């Protein structure tokens, strides 16, 4: 399993933090028995995220994270589970507004994005509770507080 991080504009993250992101991805994928698949993670600007959100969800707004799962055929051919985009400006503002540590918030959003790649969703209360419980479990392994109780 590899987490391929594409970080063209936002190079203010340390190698240690990128290693923590890799460990989170490994942990989630191993727990979900998908440890043989790679993930592409791209840190994007607000304008790029707005474009992605418009192109794929018909929403003309910035958001924190979007996940793009690969089809089963692509997974088998490429070994990739899918792609995740994170809007760094949005996440920085959001973490300040929520009074959360930026790196902890990004670890949460990575786990959230990976779960979406795996087919988890939060459109219904039952699905949301299941997904949140998984996120909380993964964050506990990194000593990150439950983001739903802060």
Buried (B, 14 or more C-beta within 10 A) or exposed (E): BEBEBEBEEBEEBEEEBBEBBBBBBBBBBEEBEBEEBBBBBBBBBBEBBBEBBEEEEEEEEBBBBBBBBBEEEEBEEEEBBBBBBBBBBBBBBBBEEEEBEBBBBBBBBBBBBBBBBBEBEBEEEEEBEBBBEBBBBBBEEBEBBEBEEE
